[in-house]
């Protein structure tokens, strides 16, 4: 579902794409690969990308894997939108 959603969003040629992680309760290796793919696809299309928010367990996974900076993760949706709007 996430892969389809990000590809659908990118097909609309936005200036930026924020993946809001608020509703996640788990993020394993498959989810991380999908997020990384979405980030690469966005960058290849010239679209600014980041992830935002999420419960503590998901943020911890991003920290442990050191993917938070790669995915340009922000602690809140508002912070992500503010940064991408700049």
Secondary structure, DSSP 8 states (H G I E B T S, - for coil): -HHHHHHHHHHTT-SEEEEE-TT-S---HHHHHHHHHHHHHHHHTT-EEEEE---HHHHHHHHHTT-TTTTT-BSSHHHHHHHHH-
